[in-house]
Amino acid sequence: MDTRLVGELRNSIKDCTDRGLAVAAKWSSELYLAIPQHRRDALVSDAGYTFSTSTPARSRSPRSSLSFVPASPAGTAGLTIAGTSGDYIIPPEQSASQAREAELDQSEEASLLAAQSFVASKEFGRAVHVLRSLQSLKARFLSIYCLFLISEKKTERDWHKHYNIRGQPPIPFNRSLLDHLELVKNSTDPWLLFLQGLFLSRLNRREEAIESILSSIDGYPWNWSAWTLLGRCIGDPEELSSLLPLLPLPASHPLVQMFQIKTMNELNSPTENELAMCDHLLGDDFFRASPWVMSLRACVLYHLHDFGQAETQFEKILAIAPYRVDDIDVYSNILYVTENRLKLSRLAHEFLELDKDRPEVCCLVGNHYSLRAEHEKAVKYFRRATELDRTYLSAWTLMGHEYVEMKNSHAAIEAYRRAVDVNRKDYRAWYGLGQAYELLSMHQYALHYYQRATALRPYDVRLWQAQASCYEEIGRTRDAVECLKRALLGADRREITINLNLAKLHEELEEAAEAAAYHRRVVEICRVEERPIQDYAKSSIYVARHQMVTAGGDLSLAKEYLERVANSNAEEVVQATEWLKKLKSVLLTRPPVPVES
């Protein structure tokens, strides 16, 4: 992070705060706080660096011009900003636009300050009234944003009034969005372009939304709300890969890396590459000991199923920021999976006292009760979380899991459907729907939902196994075999359950050679792992039988496998002994193999 980037980050705190983007301002503040003190001191003492709190639209130049290389000193009357890496030239027309905006901000200062205070206290109507005659771009943004928030509040209120009435849409739809969109049509200001992208995304005009958001980021990169909105428009990792080259910043820029990690986490598909990016961002040159970046890393580890390292990372976060509620629900999921009752109970009590009205805390407490098998209490807290935030995906999904545990399939289906309405990209809700319908023995429906989940997470072993189970139930054995073969691609090499299932299905298909091959793999894995003979006795006998009845079969292998079972304390001892007797008669009748001279 050079001085210029640090300066831009610092400016973004005020720029986002001035426009009522509290989440983006908090994000910028957290990152700025994580920058080493000496770098912040150097920024303050750098007299040559000018901080600008006005953010006019940049000229719509090609995006390649946004590379972090000093502009060539062309003969222009533009404004020069001195920095540590060279001088940056602002075009004359942009300099004039910036000057006009500064004059408007100064003349409208009293009204803007009043409006900002009204926004902070959620009095959006008063803010709109104060801003009605102002002309600056900042005032225009605030006014339109407040109008949007007012309409959102009214939409939510009307939707809840008609909740559960036939014909009611599953999620609220703001009918004022088209009117708001008209107010920002043909805008060039990056903040208004962000609003345009927001309205388009809510109208499900995804391609247009992405174009507007990219233009907004082009004009003002440090608005984290724009990056978050862009992430929500991406459907899968392949889409993200195709979008990354279109971003107006180089791949090495910290914003691009944080966006990539965050989006991959939301798609439940991070890889070792994202983990390496986290480690890079936590280095001395960037945001060392940043709770936000550390939390990104913990979530990556969680999705990679490295629960031990993820738990350690969350412990480090709480040591630095003990009152940080963000992502505490993910930490509770880890403690739930690892069945750490003591730590989960302590965490639930601590955060319940800290802030009982945060959905993440309700989710944490719900996990605590779920681990204690108090499913009714768990449902109560998960429902409370959805009441606090209707779009809180984890609570809907976990509520569905609880209903499955309570064998209430219909309630589980309703909860999972709510989760899908919130975010159709989350495989867990689709998988939950499949489980619920499987409980009802509606295997065709279950198969459909498992396939939706597998499309979002193609290397998840459980999803392929679930599909195979459904195919088996409806008599499509060949399809079940193909699903289990796909499951093997992502499974642990020491896994034997899938191999045993494949062997069983091939037996049903009367494909003895394929069945024997999978049984033999089970025997080899168990012997390498030094597992007890009981785990592979049946597989040993099957392989031995196959070798005995097959022309040219390996009788010495059959003898070895049978003797190992016969000399053990497994249940199959008698069966192995009988097959050993048959093997001796086969050895007597089979002609000896000629030895080549």
N, C-alpha and C positions, 0 to 999 in steps of 0.2 A: 504494500500500500504506500504509494508515494504521497507527497504532501497534497497534491491536487485532488486525488481520490478521497483522502481524509477530509479535505475541505468540502467537497461535494456531499459527502456523507453528513457532515456537520450542518450544512445548509439545509439538507432535506428534512432535518428535525423540525425546523421552523416552518419550512414550506408546507409540509404535511399538516402540522398543527394548525397553521393559519387557515387551512381549507377543511378542517374538521375530520381529517383522516387519522383518527386516533390510533388505530392498529398499526398503520404504516409509520407514524411518528414514534410509537413505542419500539417498533422494530429497529428503526434508525438509532434511537437513543441507546438501546441495548448494545448494538454493535459498536457505536462510538465509545461507549463506556469500556468496552473490551479492548480497545486499541491501547497499546502501551502508553503510559503517562508521558514519556519523553517525546513520543511522536505528536501527541496532542499539544505539548508545550512548544514544540518546534513550529507547529501550525500557528499558534497564537502569537509567537514572537516574530513570525515571518511578515515583516512590514510590507513586503512587495506583493503579498497575496490579498486580493480584494474579495470579500464575501458578498455575494449578491443574494438577497432574499426575494428578489423579483424574478419570475420565471416565464418570460415571454416565449412564444413559439419560436423554435429555430426554423431557419429556412429549410424547405423540403429538398435538401440535397441528397445525392445518393448515399446509401448507408455506409459505404466503405469509407466515407470521409470522417466517420466517427471513431476511427482507430486512434489509439492513444499515442499519436506521433505529433510532434509540434508542427503546426501549419507553416508552410513555406512563407518567408517574408515578402509577400507580393506587394507591389506598389499600390496600397489602398489606404483610405483614410479611416479604416476601421479602428475600433477600440482595442488596445493591447492590454492583456492581463499577464502580469509576470508570474511565473511559477518556478518550481525547482527544476523542471525538466525542459525549460525553454519558454518562449513567448507564444501565446495563443491569440490568434487574430479573430475578432468578432466582426462579421461583415457590417458595412455602414448602415444598411437598412435594418439589420437586427439591432445595432447599437441605437439607432433612432427609436425603434420600437421599444427597446428597454428603457430609454429615457422617458418616453411618453407614459409607459406603465408606472415608472417611478413617480412621475408627477401626479398621476391619477391616484396612486396609493397614498401619496402624501396629502392630497386635497381631501380624500375620502377617509382619512385615517380614523376619525372619531366614529363614523358609522360602521366601518369595518371592525373596529375593536368591540363595539357594542354587539354586532352580529356574531362575532366569534365567541363572545361570552354567552350569548343566547344558545348557540350551537352546543357549547360545552355543557350547558345545563339542560339540553334537550328541548329547548323552547323554539322549535324550528319555525313555527308560524310567525313569531316575533322577529326572527332573523330575516325571513322573506320580506316582511313589511319594512324593515329598516333598509334592506338592500334594493328595494324596488326601483329607485331612481339612480343608482350608482352605475358607472360605466366601465370600471376597470375589469380586466379579465378575471381577477381574483374574486371580485364581488359577483360577477356573472356565474362563476363556478359555484360559489357558496349558495347562491340563490337557487340554482337548478338542483343542486345536490339536496338542499333542504326540501324543495318541492317533492323530490323523489322519496325522501325519507318519510314525509308526511303521507304520501300516497301508499307507501309500503305499510305504514302503521294502520291506515284505514283498511287496506286489503286484508291484513291479518285479522283485524277485528271482525270484519264482515264474514270472513271465511270461518272463524271459530263460532260465529253466531249460527251458521248453518251446518255445523260439523255433523257428520254421519247422516245427512239427508241425501236421499237418492238423487243422483245427477250431480252431486257436489264434486268438483275436481279434487284429485288426491292431494294436490298442493295448491296454495293460493296463487292466483294469477292477477297481476297488477294491470288493470285495464288502462292506466294512464301512461304506460310505457311509450306508446307511439307519440303521444303529445310531448313527453320529455325528449324523445329522440329528435323531434322537429326543432327543439330549442338549441340543439348542438349540431345540427346538420351543417356540413361543409366547414366545420371548424378546423383550424390549424394549430390552435393552442394545445400543448400536450396534455394539460389537465382536462380540458373539455373533450379531447379525443379519448381520454380514459373513461369519462362519463358515457361517451358514445359507445365505446366497447362494452361497458357495463349494461347499457340498455339493450344493445343488440344480442348480447349473450343471454339475457333474460327472455328475449323474444325467440330464442333458439335459432338465431341467424349466426351460426357459429363461424363460418368462413369470414363474413363481414366483420364480426367481432374481433377475430384474430388480427385482421388487417388494421383495424383501428387501434388495437392495443399495441401492436408493433410500432405503429406511427407515434403513439404516445411515449413509448419507451425510447424511441429514436430521439424525441424532443426533450425528454426528462427521464434519464435512466433510474434515478434513485427513489422512485415512487413504488414501494414494495407492493402496494395494493394492486398495481397494474400487473406485476409479475404473478401475484396470486391468482388474479382473474384469468390470466393467460393459461396458467396451469390447469384451471378448471375446464378450459375449453379443449384440453387434450384428452383423447380417448384411450390411448394405449402407448406403450414404449416406442413402437414403430413410428407413430405420429410425432412423438417427441424428437426422435432421431432425425426425422425429415424437417422439423421446425428449427432445430438448433442452428443450422447454417444460415437461416434467414434472419437471425437476431442481429440487431445493429451494433453488437459488441463482440469482441473476440472471445473465443472459447476459454481463454485463460483468465478472463475478467471474473472477479469474485462474485458479481451479481449473476452471471451466467451459470457458474458452478453451483451457487446456492439454489438457483431456480431449478437446475437439473436434479439435484439431490432431493429437494422438497417435492417436486413433481413425481419422481420415481417412488418416493415414500407413499405418496397419495395413491399411486397406481399399484401399491403393494409389490413392486418389482425391482427394488434396488439390487445392485450387484457389488462385487468387490471394487469395481471402478468408482462407484459413489462413496464407498468407505475410504478409498485413497484420497478422494477429493476433500472429504471431511478432515482427514489428517493434515492435508495441505492447508486448509483454511484455519486450522487450529495452530498452525506454526507461528513462529515469532514475527514473521513479516505481515501477518493478517490479524486474526481475532483470537489470539491466545486466551484460553480460559473463558471464552464467551459461552454463557449458559445456552444461548439460542443455537449456536453451531454445535455445541456438545449434545444438545437435545436432538438435533438432526442426526448426529452420529449414533446416538442411542437407538433412534427409530430404525436406522439402517440395520443395525445389529439385530434388532427385534425381528425385522422382516426376513433377515438371513437365518433366523432361528438360533442365533448365538446368544442365548438368554443369559448365560453367566457374564459375558462381557457387557451386555446391555445393562444388566443390573448394576454392575460396577460403575458404568458411565453415569447412570442416574444417581447413584450415591455421591459421585463427585459433583454433580450439578447441585444437589441439595446441600452439600457442604459449602458451596459458594453462594447459592441463592436459596436459603431454606424456606422462603415464603413464595417461591415460584410455583404457580398452579398449572401453567401450560404444560401439556403432555404428561401430567401426573396420572392420567387414565391409562396411558401406554405402560407406564411403570407398574401400575396395578395389574395390568394384563400379564406382565412378565412374572410378577409374584404369584399370580393365580396359576399360571401354567407350571411353575416350579413348585407349587404347593407350599409356599413359604407363609404359613398361617400367622406366625408371630409377627413378622415384619409387616405384613399386609394389615393386620389388626392395628398395630401401632400407628401406621401411616394413616389409616382411615380415621382414627380418633384425633390425631393431630390436625389433619386438614379439615375435618368436620368442624372443629373449633375455630379454625382460621377463616373459612369462607364456605358456609353450608349452601350458599345459593349459586355456586358455580357448577355447571353441568359436569365438568371433569371430576369434581369432588363427589357428586352424586354417583357417578360411574364407579369411582374408587370404592365407595361404601357398598355399592351394589355387588361388586366383585368380592368384597370381604364377606358379605352374607352368602353369596353363592358358594364360596369355598367351604363355608360351614353348613352347606346343604339346606339353608333357610331360604328357599326359593321364593316364597311369597314376599318376604322382606326385600329380597334382591329386586324383584319386579317393581316394588314400590319405589325404590330409589332410581331404577332405570327409567321408570315412567316420569318421575320428578325431573330427571335430566332432560327428557324430551319436552316437558312443559316449559322449562327454562330456555331451551333452544330446540325448536321444531326440526332444524336441519342437522341436529347432532347425530351423525350416522352410527357411531359406536353404540350409543344407548339403545337405539332401535334394534340393532343386530343382537346385542347381548340380551335384550329383553326376549327376543325370539328364542335364543338358546335356553333361557330359563323356562319358557313355556314348553319347549321340547322335553326338558328334564321332568317337567310336571305332567308330561303326556297330553298336553292340551294343544293338539295339532292346529286347530282352527285359530286360536289366539296367536300361536307362533307364526302361522302364515300371514296374518294381519300385520304383525310387527315387522316381519321380513319385507312385506310389500311396501310398508312405509319407508324402510331403509332403501329399497330399490328406487322409490320415488325421489328420495333425497339425492342419491348418487348411484347411477346405473353402472358405474365403473368399478364398484366394490364387489369382488368375487364372493366375499363372505355371506352377503345377503342372498345371492343366488344359490350358494351351496346350502344355506339354511333352508331355503324354500324346498330344495331337493330332499333334504332330510325330513322335513315336515310331511311332504307328500309320500315319502317312502314309509313313514310311520302309518299312514292311512292306506298302505298297500296300493297306492296309485302310481305304479312304476313308470308308466309312460310320461306322466306329468313330471315325476322326479327326474327322469332321464333328460327331459327338455331343460330343466333348470341346472342340472349338473353340467350339461353341455354349454350353457351360457357362462357358468363359472369357469369352466376349462378354457373357453375362448379368451377369458381375461387373464388366466394364470395357467398357461399351457404346460408348465413343467412341475405342477403340484401333484405329487404322487397320490394323495388322498382323493383328489377329484377324479383321476382315472380309475382308481379302485372303486369309487362310488358308482361311476358309469358302468363298470364291469359287473358290479353286483346287480344293477337294474337289468342289464342285458341278459344276465343269467336267469333272473326271475321271469322274464318274458320269453325265455326259450331261445334267445339269439346267442348261442354259445360261441359261434365264430367271432362275432363282434366283441363278446366279452374277452376272448383271447387277445384280440388286437388292442383293446384298452389296457389290459394287463402288461402287454409288451411295451406299450408307451409308458406305463407307470415304472417299468424297470429302468428306463432311460434316466429318470431323475432320482431313483432310489439309491439308498446306501448299498455298496457292493457286498456288505455282510447280511443283507436282508434275505430272509428265507420264506416269509409268508407268501409273497407274490409268486415266488418260484413254485411253492407247494400248490397254490391255486391254479397256476398254469398247468402243472402236472395233472391235477384233478380234471381240468377241463379237457385236456388232450385225451385223457382216459375215456371221458364221456364221448368224445368224437372218434374213439377207437383208433387213435394215432399213437400206438404204443412206443414207437421210437422217440417221438417228441416228448412224450410223458417221461420216458426213462432218462432222457437228456436233462430235463429239469430236476428230476429226483437226484440224479448224480451230482448236479450242481449244489443241491441242498446238502448232500453228504460231504462234499469237498469243503463247503463253507463252514459247516459245523466242525469238521476235523481241524481245520486251520484255526478256528476260534476256540478249540478245545471245549466244546459244549458237551453236555452229558449225552450218552448213547440214546436215551429216550427221545431226544429231539430229532433223531434221524434214523431210527431203527426201521420204521415202515418204508422210508425211502430206500434204505440199503436192501431190504428184501425185494422191493419192486425191481431195482436195478439188477439184482442177482437173478431173479426169475426171468427177466427180459433177456439177459445174456444166455441163459440155459435153453430157452425155447427158440432163440434166433439162430439160424444157420450161420456157423462161423463165429458164434458169440465168444466173448472172452470169459472162459470158465475159471481161469485163475482169479480174475477180478471177482467173479461171483462167489468163489470159495472164500476169498479174503473178507468180503462184506458179510457173508453168512456166519462165518466163524466169529467175527467181532460181535455180532448180535447174540449168537448162541452162548458165548462166554460172558455175557453181561447179565444184569438184573432187570432188563427191560421186559415189558409185558409180552413182547413178541418172541421170547426165547423158544417156546415150543414150536412156533411156526418156522423159525429159522432152523431148528434142529431137523424138522421134517424135510425141509428143502435141502439141507445138507445131505441127507440120506439119498434123496433123488439125484442130487448132483453126483454122488459117487457112482450110481448106476449109469448116469450119462457118460461119465469119464471112462467107464469100462466098455461101453458100446461104441463110443466115438473113436474112429481110427486115429492113431498118432500122427501128428504133423510131421511130414518128412523133413529131414535136416539137409540143407544144401551142402554139397561137398565143395 
